[in-house]
Amino acid sequence: MQGIQYIDRKTGALCEERPPAEKYIRFLYQSPLGKLPLELLVRRKFLSAWYGRRMDKEKSAKKIADFVAAYNIDMSEALRTVEEFENFNAFFCRKLHPSARPIGEGLVSPADGKLLAFEHIDELRAFFVKGQAFNLKRFLGDEALAERYAKGSLLIIRLAPHDYHRYHFPYAGQAEEAKQIVGRYYSVSPYALARNFVKVFCENKRAYSLLKTADRGDILLAPVGATMVGSIHFSYPPNAQLEKGQEMGYFAFGGSTVVMLLEPGQFELSADLLENSRRGMETAVRMGEQIGS
């Protein structure tokens, strides 16, 4: 069974990702029989909250070593060793040494993950299933804000469960206090996105904050929750001057996504990211890596 394919940005090679519970996710999102448990159980908060509580228990720490080995996680980047984490959630939202994620020039990725880049939001219509139009007003819950970014650029950074799960500011500026939008908990796996793109991004629990820059307009950053993600946490001081690469927040256990909106004409996105996205391929990026100028 073929896994999730993506491009390794450093080598240009085609790689494959096999997420935890791959068969289960395929069943829920690609099988008619999966629709009932999906709608009645998986998307609802209590399942994600219940599993999140399990990952907070001390005995969940026993899962860490096997998880690190299974996904070849480089623990030399982390500030703490495997043995020092009190539970799995503490490991999941682990902090890294600053040197592990150097901050590049221009616009940088806010997170580790697989990235899709669209110079114009209208390009989404060609990328995903026909008939599923991405509704920016519905995503943001704000008509005026949606109009402001309607002709801008959009980036989607998908975090797999084994990725580093803290997200950061991609540019220097001042960020407003985050606005929370109550929603569901659909998976952000590509298996789910292929047929449920609108549901995932317009119905999932999410939040957003405007980063006001001195020279590039306002960047909108929106972390999106998903199945088994119990909560979205913010750790930055609102309305204070923030450095590029400064931590914005983190996700609790599960796969997650950060959506970034740019005002028209403010940044030029990296050509390789745009080309890979036009070909229907995600590109692996790391927090701090340059993605635009």
Secondary structure, 3 states (H helix, E strand, C coil): CCCEEEEECCCCCEEEECCCCHHHHHHHHHCHHHHHHHHHHHCCHHHHHHHHHHHHCHHHHHHHHHHHHHCCCCHHHECCCHHHCCCHHHHHCCCECHHHCCCCCCEECCCCEEEEEECCHHHHHHHCCCCCCCCHHHHHCCHHHHHHHCCCEEEEEEECCCCCCEEECCCCEEECCCEEECCECCCCCHHHHHHHHHHHHHHECEEEEEEECCCCCEEEEEEECCCCCCCEEECCCCCCEECCCCEEEEECCCCEEEEEEECCCCCCECHHHHHHHHCCCEEEECCCCEEEC
